[in-house]
Amino acid sequence: MDSEMLPATDIELLIHEVRGSRVILDEDIAVLYEVETRHLVQAVQRNQDRFPTDFMFRLTREEFDELRANLGVVGQHGGRRKAPYAFTEHGVAMLSGVLRSERAVQANVLVIRAFVRMRTVISAHRELVARIDELEARYDSQFSVVFEAIRQLMLPPAPPRNPIGFAPQEDFSA
């Protein structure tokens, strides 16, 4: 694997939930594949029969604006004339037949692994929530504070935000 390739945990940060599906945006895939977004989109459009709507769809402007507002992806996806395409796990798998560079194959494997890992984590999370609900129903209200604290710990962390403001330069005179 390429040493510059992002680890699966970083790729998971690129996966968003839209219309009830976990997706990765075309621009993020293009960066991972080291191709221009327009080339990726052109390749997909030439092979539209491989990408039904449950594999890939274009976000509405409202969905894209909401995603930018909620996740702070303004800098990375700003300035687009059209809303991006969103690829589900199956759409990413189908991309391997459209883009065949070695980098694309490596990135594809990592993205698919990130989707699978997220699915596993979400499944375990659901089981844990069900177990906590069961325990809470069994015990009296004096434990409600404990259960609420556990639920707060289970919330996903806020996405990293780009710092705003002045960043001091390092002093190289020493």
Contact map, one row per residue, 1 for C-alpha under 8 A:
111010000000000000000000000000000000000000000000000000000000000000000000000000000000000000000000000000000100000000000000000000000000000000000000000000000000000000000000000000
111110000000000000000000000000000000000000000000000000000000000000000000000000000000000000000000000000100100000000000000000000000000000000000000000000000000000000000000000000
111110000000000000000000000000000000000000000000000000000000000000000000000000000000000000000000000000000000000000000000000000000000000000000000000000000000000000000000000000
011111000000000000000000000000000000000000000000000000000000000000000000000000000000000000000000000000000000000000000000000000000000000000000000000000000000000000000000000000
111111100000000000000000000000010000000000000000000000000000000000000000000000000000000000000000000000000010000000000000000000000000000000000000000000000000000000000000000000
000111110110000000000000000000010000000000000000000000000000000000000000000000000000000000000000000000000000000000000000000000000000000000000000000000000000000000000000000000
000011111110000000000000000000000000000000000000000000000000000000000000000000000000000000000000000000000000010000000000000000000000000000000000000000000000000000000000000000
000001111111000000000000000000000000000000000000000000000000000000000000000000000000000000000000000000000000011011000000000000000000000000000000000000000000000000000000000000
000000111111100000000000000000000000000000000000000000000000000000000000000000000000000000000000000000000000000001000000000000000000000000000000000000000000000000000000000000
000001111111110000000000000000000000000000000000000000000000000000000000000000000000000000000000000000000000000000000000000000000000000000000000000000000000000000000000000000
000001111111111000000000000000000000000000000000000000000000000000000000000000000000000000000000000000000000011001000000000000000000000000000000000000000000000000000000000000
000000011111111000000000000000000000000000000000000000000000000000000000000000000000000000000000000000000000001001100100000000000000000000000000000000000000000000000000000000
000000001111111100000000000000000000000000000000000000000000000000000000000000000000000000000000000000000000000000000000000000000000000000000000000000000000001000000000000000
000000000111111100000001100100000000000000000000000000000000000000000000000000000000000000000000000000000000000000000000000000000000000000000000000000000000000000000000000000
000000000011111110000111100000000000000000000000000000000000000000000000000000000000000000000000000000000000000000100000000000000000000000000000000000000000000000000000000000
000000000000111111000111000000000000000000000000000000000000000000000000000000000000000000000000000000000000000000000000000000000000000000000000000000000000000000000000000000
000000000000001111111110000000000000000000000000000000000000000000000000000000000000000000000000000000000000000000000000000000000000000000000000000000000000000000000000000000
000000000000000111111110000000000000000000000000000000000000001000000000000000000000000000000000000000000000000000000000000000000000000000000000000000000000000000000000000000
000000000000000011111000000000000000000000000000000000000000000000000000000000000000000000000000000000000000000000000000000000000000000000000000000000000000000000000000000000
000000000000000011111100000000000000000000000000000000000000000000000000000000000000000000000000000000000000000000000000000000000000000000000000000000000000000000000000000000
000000000000000011111110000000000000000000000000000000000000000000000000000000000000000100000000000000000000000000000000000000000000000000000000000000000000000000000000000000
000000000000001111011111000000000000000000000000000000000000000000000000000000000000000110000000000000000000000000100000000000000000000000000000000000000000000000000000000000
000000000000001111001111100000000000000000000000000000000000000000000000000000000000011110000000000000000000000000000000000000000000000000000000000000000000000000000000000000
000000000000011100000111110110000000000000000000000000000000000000000000000000000000011100000000000000000000000000000000000000000000000000000000000000000000000000000000000000
000000000000011000000011111110000000000000000000000000000000000000000000000000000001111000000000000000000000000000000000000000000000000000000000000000000000000000000000000000
000000000000000000000001111111000000100110000000000000000000000000000000000000000001111000000000000000000000000000000000000000000000000000000000000000000000000000000000000000
000000000000000000000000111111100000100000000000000000000000000000000000000010000001000000000000000000000000000000000000000000000000000000000000000000000000000000000000000000
000000000000010000000001111111110000000000000000000000000000000000000000000000000000000000000000000000000000000000000000000000000000000000000000000000000000000000000000000000
000000000000000000000001111111111000000000000000000000000000000000000000000000000000000000000000000000000000000000000000000000000000000000000000000000000000000000000000000000
000000000000000000000000011111111111100100000000000000000000000000000000000000000000000000000000000000000000000000000000000000000000000000000000000000000000000000000000000000
000000000000000000000000001111111111100000000000000000000000000000000000000000000000000000000000000000000000000000000000000000000000000000000000000000000000000000000000000000
000011000000000000000000000111111110000000000000000000000000000000000000000000000000000000000000000000010010000000000000000000000000000000000000000000000000000000000000000000
000000000000000000000000000011111110000000000000000000000000000000000000000000000000000000000000000000110010000000000000000000000000000000000000000000000000000000000000000000
000000000000000000000000000001111111000000000000000000000000000000000000000000000000000000000000000000110000000000000000000000000000000000000000000000000000000000000000000000
000000000000000000000000000001111111101100000000000000000000000000000000000000000000000000000000000000000000000000000000000000000000000000000000000000000000000000000000000000
000000000000000000000000000001100111111100000000000000000000000000000000000000000000000000000000000000000000000000000000000000000000000000000000000000000000000000000000000000
000000000000000000000000011001100011111110000000000000000000000000000000000000000000000000000000000000000000000000000000000000000000000000000000000000000000000000000000000000
000000000000000000000000000000000001111111000000000000000000000000000000000000000000000000000000000000000000000000000000000000000000000000000000000000000000000000000000000000
000000000000000000000000000000000011111111100000000000000000000000000000000000000000000000000000000000000000000000000000000000000000000000000000000000000000000000000000000000
000000000000000000000000010001000011111111110000000000000000000000000000000000000000000000000000001000000000000000000000000000000000000000000000000000000000000000000000000000
000000000000000000000000010000000000111111111000000000000000000000000000000000000000000000000000000000000000000000000000000000000000000000000000000000000000000000000000000000
000000000000000000000000000000000000011111111100000000000000000000000000000000000000000000000000000000000000000000000000000000000000000000000000000000000000000000000000000000
000000000000000000000000000000000000001111111110000000000000000000000000000000000000000000000000011000000000000000000000000000000000000000000000000000000000000000000000000000
000000000000000000000000000000000000000111111111001000000000000000000000000000000000000000000010010000000000000000000000000000000000000000000000000000000000000000000000000000
000000000000000000000000000000000000000011111111000000000000000000000000000000000000000000000000000000000000000000000000000000000000000000000000000000000000000000000000000000
000000000000000000000000000000000000000001111111000000000000000000000000000000000000000000000000000000000000000000000000000000000000000000000000000000000000000000000000000000
000000000000000000000000000000000000000000111111111000000000000000000000000000000000000000000000010000000000000000000000000000000000000000000000000000000000000000000000000000
000000000000000000000000000000000000000000011111111100000000000000000000000000000000000000000000000000000000000000000000000000000000000000000000000000000000000000000000000000
000000000000000000000000000000000000000000000011111100000000000000000000000000000000000000000000000000000000000000000000000000000000000000000000000000000000000000000000000000
000000000000000000000000000000000000000000000011111100000000000000000000000000000000000000000100000000000000000000000000000000000000000000000000000000000000000000000000000000
000000000000000000000000000000000000000000010011111111110000000000000000000000000000000000100100000000000000000000000000000000000000000000000000000000000000000000000000000000
000000000000000000000000000000000000000000000001111111111000000000000000000000000000000000000000000000000000000000000000000000000000000000000000000000000000000000000000000000
000000000000000000000000000000000000000000000000001111111000000000000000000000000000000000000000000000000000000000000000000000000000000000000000000000000000000000000000000000
000000000000000000000000000000000000000000000000001111111000000000000000000000000000000101100000000000000000000000000000000000000000000000000000000000000000000000000000000000
000000000000000000000000000000000000000000000000001111111000000000000000000000000000001111110000000000000000000000000000000000000000000000000000000000000000000000000000000000
000000000000000000000000000000000000000000000000001111111100000000000000000000000000111100100000000000000000000000000000000000000000000000000000000000000000000000000000000000
000000000000000000000000000000000000000000000000000111111110000000000000000000000000111000000000000000000000000000000000000000000000000000000000000000000000000000000000000000
000000000000000000000000000000000000000000000000000000011111000000000000000000000011110000000000000000000000000000000000000000000000000000000000000000000000000000000000000000
000000000000000000000000000000000000000000000000000000001111111100000000000000000011110000000000000000000000000000000000000000000000000000000000000000000000000000000000000000
000000000000000000000000000000000000000000000000000000000111111100000000000000000010000000000000000000000000000000000000000000000000000000000000000000000000000000000000000000
000000000000000000000000000000000000000000000000000000000011111110000000000000000110000000000000000000000000000000000000000000000000000000000000000000000000000000000000000000
000000000000000000000000000000000000000000000000000000000011111111000000000000000000000000000000000000000000000000000000000000000000000000000000000000000000000000000000000000
000000000000000001000000000000000000000000000000000000000011111111100000000000000000000000000000000000000000000000000000000000000000000000000000000000000000000000000000000000
000000000000000000000000000000000000000000000000000000000011111111110000000000000011000000000000000000000000000000000000000000000000000000000000000000000000000000000000000000
000000000000000000000000000000000000000000000000000000000000111111111000000000000000000000000000000000000000000000000000000000000000000000000000000000000000000000000000000000
000000000000000000000000000000000000000000000000000000000000011111111100000000000000000000000000000000000000000000000000000000000000000000000000000000000000000000000000000000
000000000000000000000000000000000000000000000000000000000000001111111111100000000000000000000000000000000000000000000000000000000000000000000000000000000000000000000000000000
000000000000000000000000000000000000000000000000000000000000000111111111110010000000000000000000000000000000000000000000000000000000000000000000000000000000000000000000000000
000000000000000000000000000000000000000000000000000000000000000011111111110000000000000000000000000000000000000000000000000000000000000000000000000000000000000000000000000000
000000000000000000000000000000000000000000000000000000000000000001111111000000000000000000000000000000000000000000000000000000000000000000000000000000000000000000000000000000
000000000000000000000000000000000000000000000000000000000000000000111111100000000000000000000000000000000000000000000000000000000000000000000000000000000000001000000000000000
000000000000000000000000000000000000000000000000000000000000000000111111111000000000000000000000000000000000000000000000000000000000000000000000000000000000001010000000000000
000000000000000000000000000000000000000000000000000000000000000000111011111111000000000000000000000000000000000000000000000000000000000000000000000000000000000000000000000000
000000000000000000000000000000000000000000000000000000000000000000011001111111000000000000000000000000000000000000000000000000000000000000000000000000000000000000000000000000
000000000000000000000000000000000000000000000000000000000000000000000001111111000000000000000000000000000000000000000000000000000000000000000000000000000000000000000000000000
000000000000000000000000000000000000000000000000000000000000000000000000111111000000000000000000000000000000000000000000000000000000000000000000000000000000000000000000000000
000000000000000000000000001000000000000000000000000000000000000000010000111111110000000000000000000000000000000000000000000000000000000000000000000000000000000000000000000000
000000000000000000000000000000000000000000000000000000000000000000000000111111110000000000000000000000000000000000000000000000000000000000000000000000000000000000000000000000
000000000000000000000000000000000000000000000000000000000000000000000000000011111000000000000000000000000000000000000000000000000000000000000000000000000000000000000000000000
000000000000000000000000000000000000000000000000000000000000000000000000000011111110000000000000000000000000000000000000000000000000000000000000000000000000000000000000000000
000000000000000000000000000000000000000000000000000000000000000000000000000000111110000000000000000000000000000000000000000000000000000000000000000000000000000000000000000000
000000000000000000000000000000000000000000000000000000000000100000000000000000011111000000000000000000000000000000000000000000000000000000000000000000000000000000000000000000
000000000000000000000000000000000000000000000000000000000111100100000000000000011111100000000000000000000000000000000000000000000000000000000000000000000000000000000000000000
000000000000000000000000111000000000000000000000000000000110000100000000000000000111110000000000000000000000000000000000000000000000000000000000000000000000000000000000000000
000000000000000000000000110000000000000000000000000000011110000000000000000000000011111000000000000000000000000000000000000000000000000000000000000000000000000000000000000000
000000000000000000000011110000000000000000000000000000011110000000000000000000000001111100000000000000000000000000000000000000000000000000000000000000000000000000000000000000
000000000000000000000011110000000000000000000000000000111000000000000000000000000000111111110000000000000000000000000000000000000000000000000000000000000000000000000000000000
000000000000000000001111000000000000000000000000000001110000000000000000000000000000011111110000000000000000000000000000000000000000000000000000000000000000000000000000000000
000000000000000000000110000000000000000000000000000000100000000000000000000000000000001111111000000000000000000100100000000000000000000000000000000000000000000000000000000000
000000000000000000000000000000000000000000000000000001100000000000000000000000000000001111111100000000000000000000000000000000000000000000000000000000000000000000000000000000
000000000000000000000000000000000000000000000000001001110000000000000000000000000000001111111110000000000000000000000000000000000000000000000000000000000000000000000000000000
000000000000000000000000000000000000000000000000000000100000000000000000000000000000001111111111000000000001001100000000000000000000000000000000000000000000000000000000000000
000000000000000000000000000000000000000000000000000000000000000000000000000000000000000011111111100000000001000100000000000000000000000000000000000000000000000000000000000000
000000000000000000000000000000000000000000000000011000000000000000000000000000000000000001111111110000000000000000000000000000000000000000000000000000000000000000000000000000
000000000000000000000000000000000000000000010000000000000000000000000000000000000000000000111111111000000001000000000000000000000000000000000000000000000000000000000000000000
000000000000000000000000000000000000000000000000000000000000000000000000000000000000000000011111111100011001000000000000000000000000000000000000000000000000000000000000000000
000000000000000000000000000000000000000000000000000000000000000000000000000000000000000000001111111100000000000000000000000000000000000000000000000000000000000000000000000000
000000000000000000000000000000000000000000110010000000000000000000000000000000000000000000000111111100000000000000000000000000000000000000000000000000000000000000000000000000
000000000000000000000000000000000000000100100000000000000000000000000000000000000000000000000011111110011000000000000000000000000000000000000000000000000000000000000000000000
000000000000000000000000000000000000000000000000000000000000000000000000000000000000000000000001111111011000000000000000000000000000000000000000000000000000000000000000000000
000000000000000000000000000000000000000000000000000000000000000000000000000000000000000000000000001111111000000000000000000000000000000000000000000000000000000000000000000000
000000000000000000000000000000000000000000000000000000000000000000000000000000000000000000000000000111111100000000000000000000000000000000000000000000000000000000000000000000
010000000000000000000000000000001100000000000000000000000000000000000000000000000000000000000000000011111110000000000000000000000000000000000000000000000000000000000000000000
000000000000000000000000000000011100000000000000000000000000000000000000000000000000000000000001001111111111000000000000000000000000000000000000000000000000000000000000000000
000000000000000000000000000000000000000000000000000000000000000000000000000000000000000000000001001111111111100000000000000000000000000000000000000000000000000000000000000000
110000000000000000000000000000000000000000000000000000000000000000000000000000000000000000000000000001111111110000000000000000000000000000000000000000000000000000000000000000
000010000000000000000000000000011000000000000000000000000000000000000000000000000000000000000000000000111111111000000000000000000000000000000000000000000000000000000000000000
000000000000000000000000000000000000000000000000000000000000000000000000000000000000000000011011000000011111111100000000000000000000000000000000000000000000000000000000000000
000000000000000000000000000000000000000000000000000000000000000000000000000000000000000000000000000000001111111110000000000000000000000000000000000000000000000000000000000000
000000110010000000000000000000000000000000000000000000000000000000000000000000000000000000000000000000000111111111000000000000000000000000000000000000000000000000000000000000
000000010011000000000000000000000000000000000000000000000000000000000000000000000000000000010000000000000011111111100000000000000000000000000000000000000000000000000000000000
000000000000000000000000000000000000000000000000000000000000000000000000000000000000000010011000000000000001111111110000000000000000000000000000000000000000000000000000000000
000000010000000000000000000000000000000000000000000000000000000000000000000000000000000000000000000000000000111111111000000000000000000000000000000000000000000000000000000000
000000011011000000000000000000000000000000000000000000000000000000000000000000000000000000000000000000000000011111111100000000000000000000000000000000000000000000000000000000
000000000001001000000100000000000000000000000000000000000000000000000000000000000000000010000000000000000000001111111110000000000000000000000000000000000000000000000000000000
000000000000000000000000000000000000000000000000000000000000000000000000000000000000000000000000000000000000000111111111000000000000000000000000000000000000000000000000000000
000000000000000000000000000000000000000000000000000000000000000000000000000000000000000000000000000000000000000011111111100000000000000000000000000000000000000000000000000000
000000000001000000000000000000000000000000000000000000000000000000000000000000000000000000000000000000000000000001111111110000000000000000000000000000000000000000000000000000
000000000000000000000000000000000000000000000000000000000000000000000000000000000000000000000000000000000000000000111111111000000000000000000000000000000000000000000000000000
000000000000000000000000000000000000000000000000000000000000000000000000000000000000000000000000000000000000000000011111111100000000000000000000000000000000000000000000000000
000000000000000000000000000000000000000000000000000000000000000000000000000000000000000000000000000000000000000000001111111110000000000000000000000000000000000000000000000000
000000000000000000000000000000000000000000000000000000000000000000000000000000000000000000000000000000000000000000000111111111000000000000000000000000000000000000000000000000
000000000000000000000000000000000000000000000000000000000000000000000000000000000000000000000000000000000000000000000011111111100000000000000000000000000000000000000000000000
000000000000000000000000000000000000000000000000000000000000000000000000000000000000000000000000000000000000000000000001111111110000000000000000000000000000000000000000000000
000000000000000000000000000000000000000000000000000000000000000000000000000000000000000000000000000000000000000000000000111111111000000000000000000000000000000000000000000000
000000000000000000000000000000000000000000000000000000000000000000000000000000000000000000000000000000000000000000000000011111111100000000000000000000000000000000000000000000
000000000000000000000000000000000000000000000000000000000000000000000000000000000000000000000000000000000000000000000000001111111110000000000000000000000000000000000000000000
000000000000000000000000000000000000000000000000000000000000000000000000000000000000000000000000000000000000000000000000000111111111000000000000000000000000000000000000000000
000000000000000000000000000000000000000000000000000000000000000000000000000000000000000000000000000000000000000000000000000011111111100000000000000000100000000000000000000000
000000000000000000000000000000000000000000000000000000000000000000000000000000000000000000000000000000000000000000000000000001111111110000000000000000000000000000000000000000
000000000000000000000000000000000000000000000000000000000000000000000000000000000000000000000000000000000000000000000000000000111111111000000000000000000000000000000000000000
000000000000000000000000000000000000000000000000000000000000000000000000000000000000000000000000000000000000000000000000000000011111111100000000001000000000000000000000000000
000000000000000000000000000000000000000000000000000000000000000000000000000000000000000000000000000000000000000000000000000000001111111110000000000000000000000000000000000000
000000000000000000000000000000000000000000000000000000000000000000000000000000000000000000000000000000000000000000000000000000000111111111000000000000000000000000000000000000
000000000000000000000000000000000000000000000000000000000000000000000000000000000000000000000000000000000000000000000000000000000011111111100000000000000000000000000000000000
000000000000000000000000000000000000000000000000000000000000000000000000000000000000000000000000000000000000000000000000000000000001111111110011001000000000000000000000000000
000000000000000000000000000000000000000000000000000000000000000000000000000000000000000000000000000000000000000000000000000000000000111111110000000000000000000000000000000000
000000000000000000000000000000000000000000000000000000000000000000000000000000000000000000000000000000000000000000000000000000000000011111110000000000000000000000000000000000
000000000000000000000000000000000000000000000000000000000000000000000000000000000000000000000000000000000000000000000000000000000000001111111010000000000000000000000000000000
000000000000000000000000000000000000000000000000000000000000000000000000000000000000000000000000000000000000000000000000000000000000000111111111000000000000000000000000000000
000000000000000000000000000000000000000000000000000000000000000000000000000000000000000000000000000000000000000000000000000000000000000000111111000000000000000000000000000000
000000000000000000000000000000000000000000000000000000000000000000000000000000000000000000000000000000000000000000000000000000000000000000011111100000000000000000000000000000
000000000000000000000000000000000000000000000000000000000000000000000000000000000000000000000000000000000000000000000000000000000000000100111111111000000000000000000000000000
000000000000000000000000000000000000000000000000000000000000000000000000000000000000000000000000000000000000000000000000000000000000000100011111111100000000000000000000000000
000000000000000000000000000000000000000000000000000000000000000000000000000000000000000000000000000000000000000000000000000000000000000000000111111110000000000000000000000000
000000000000000000000000000000000000000000000000000000000000000000000000000000000000000000000000000000000000000000000000000000000000000000000011111111000000000000000000000000
000000000000000000000000000000000000000000000000000000000000000000000000000000000000000000000000000000000000000000000000000000000001000100000011111111100000000000000000000000
000000000000000000000000000000000000000000000000000000000000000000000000000000000000000000000000000000000000000000000000000000000000000000000001111111110000000000000000000000
000000000000000000000000000000000000000000000000000000000000000000000000000000000000000000000000000000000000000000000000000000000000000000000000111111111000000000000000000000
000000000000000000000000000000000000000000000000000000000000000000000000000000000000000000000000000000000000000000000000000000000000000000000000011111111100000000000000000000
000000000000000000000000000000000000000000000000000000000000000000000000000000000000000000000000000000000000000000000000000000001000000000000000001111111110000000000000000000
000000000000000000000000000000000000000000000000000000000000000000000000000000000000000000000000000000000000000000000000000000000000000000000000000111111110000000000000000000
000000000000000000000000000000000000000000000000000000000000000000000000000000000000000000000000000000000000000000000000000000000000000000000000000011111110000000000000000000
000000000000000000000000000000000000000000000000000000000000000000000000000000000000000000000000000000000000000000000000000000000000000000000000000001111111000000000000000000
000000000000000000000000000000000000000000000000000000000000000000000000000000000000000000000000000000000000000000000000000000000000000000000000000000111111100000000000000000
000000000000000000000000000000000000000000000000000000000000000000000000000000000000000000000000000000000000000000000000000000000000000000000000000000000111110000000000000000
000000000000000000000000000000000000000000000000000000000000000000000000000000000000000000000000000000000000000000000000000000000000000000000000000000000011111000000000000000
000000000000000000000000000000000000000000000000000000000000000000000000000000000000000000000000000000000000000000000000000000000000000000000000000000000001111100000000000000
000000000000100000000000000000000000000000000000000000000000000000000011000000000000000000000000000000000000000000000000000000000000000000000000000000000000111110000000000000
000000000000000000000000000000000000000000000000000000000000000000000000000000000000000000000000000000000000000000000000000000000000000000000000000000000000011111000000000000
000000000000000000000000000000000000000000000000000000000000000000000001000000000000000000000000000000000000000000000000000000000000000000000000000000000000001111100000000000
000000000000000000000000000000000000000000000000000000000000000000000000000000000000000000000000000000000000000000000000000000000000000000000000000000000000000111110000000000
000000000000000000000000000000000000000000000000000000000000000000000000000000000000000000000000000000000000000000000000000000000000000000000000000000000000000011111000000000
000000000000000000000000000000000000000000000000000000000000000000000000000000000000000000000000000000000000000000000000000000000000000000000000000000000000000001111100000000
000000000000000000000000000000000000000000000000000000000000000000000000000000000000000000000000000000000000000000000000000000000000000000000000000000000000000000111110000000
000000000000000000000000000000000000000000000000000000000000000000000000000000000000000000000000000000000000000000000000000000000000000000000000000000000000000000011111000000
000000000000000000000000000000000000000000000000000000000000000000000000000000000000000000000000000000000000000000000000000000000000000000000000000000000000000000001111100000
000000000000000000000000000000000000000000000000000000000000000000000000000000000000000000000000000000000000000000000000000000000000000000000000000000000000000000000111110000
000000000000000000000000000000000000000000000000000000000000000000000000000000000000000000000000000000000000000000000000000000000000000000000000000000000000000000000011111000
000000000000000000000000000000000000000000000000000000000000000000000000000000000000000000000000000000000000000000000000000000000000000000000000000000000000000000000001111100
000000000000000000000000000000000000000000000000000000000000000000000000000000000000000000000000000000000000000000000000000000000000000000000000000000000000000000000000111111
000000000000000000000000000000000000000000000000000000000000000000000000000000000000000000000000000000000000000000000000000000000000000000000000000000000000000000000000011111
000000000000000000000000000000000000000000000000000000000000000000000000000000000000000000000000000000000000000000000000000000000000000000000000000000000000000000000000001111
000000000000000000000000000000000000000000000000000000000000000000000000000000000000000000000000000000000000000000000000000000000000000000000000000000000000000000000000001111
